[in-house]
């Protein structure tokens, strides 16, 4: 305050007197009446009252931390006012905490008192506690480490985090690359953005740690199939559609057939197998072989599903119970009933589950389904497990049928033999006939009719 033409500091206030200190440190006791009667009296600066503690924040502190903060509050109040808050009325302040002494001296006295009491602390620590209390109250005395929320990605700039997230999202449908490429791509994204061009990325080790956090569970540097399945799969809980009647739920899909075939133009190549299965009865209603699956092939497959498949010449003999692995002597009468029977049951689909292949979401196939009043239910992208029945059926064709054919290649190059194109290969049409016969009765042992097992080296 300004009094008697000088700036003075209030050291103590009582009912009858006010203790002031000038710039030289000399104290002076002035009655309040004399102070207020001075024409130059004005309050220059005031620290005001201590802020009330935010109760909601204090409740978040652990009980030991809160008790320690309240313990410090009592000592800091004694430093500031000379008396602790629980002192009895009319208690005189200790000489070392007298308002006539400077704050530095009182802080040193408090540090010595606490050290003698077994709590080693310096005068600078008491000064820091006092300034925090004057600024934030009890909350400033509390240890915030137990409830401190550290940044999720440390001190890394948000622009770097956003750029790396974009690099990881771009890698979902791309070929699998290493972490080195992702770090390079992150830098390129930062350079291409005008707002983030000046952002300095952290060290390479920090970037790799950030990549481990952001790419956790995404298989960004792992399996591409799993990565796409995780990214495009269902976000909510899901399960298989229950099917209780034939045709209620059917599944369709295509896959390359692991066998070399002689095509119509005489060229050796591989073909694709497209099939449809009924979920309720596990019946393969149709399967077609084509060099490349197109939309018209999916429509042809649908037509064959709703059309009866009659027995063809030679099938009756191949399907006789005498050639089956079943106890045929008790089933010989069935051969007579199979002579004019249909090869496969006719099942009209009500719903077809498919993936996002071009042939299955084409205009031709969708128009065919609308004409037959069939619902189409596409599975999530990269989620083959949502149509597991057809996936298992296509895999079974490779293990139970394709490996017995001449020209079998295996499902990858590690399992491929040599000179496969020099073996006697099946024409496409004959292989289609053989596949249809195998689907009618896969339990009949007809391997002796396949040229691959009739060679002299067999």
Secondary structure, DSSP 8 states (H G I E B T S, - for coil): -EETTEE-EEEEE-SS-EEEE-TTS-EEEE-HHHHHH-TT-B------S-----HHHHTTS-HHHHHHHHHHHHHHHHHHHSS-TT--TT----GGG-TTS-HHHHHHHHHHHHHHTT----HHHHHHHHHHHHHHTHHHHS--GGG----TTTT--HHHHHHHHHHHHHTSSS----HHHHHHHHHHHHHH-TTTTT-----HHHHHHHHHHHTTTTTTTS-HHHHHHHHHS-SS--------STTSSEEEEEEEEEEEEE-TTS-EEEEEEEEEEETTT--EEEEEEESS--HHHHHHHHHHHTS-EE--TTHHHHT-GGGBSS-GGGGTHHHHHTTT-EEE-----SEEEE-S-TTTSSHHHHHHHHHTT-EEEE--TT-GGGGHHHHHHHHHHHHHTGGGSTTB--SSGGG--S-GGGS--EEHHHHHHHHHHHHH-TTB--GGGSGGGSSTT-
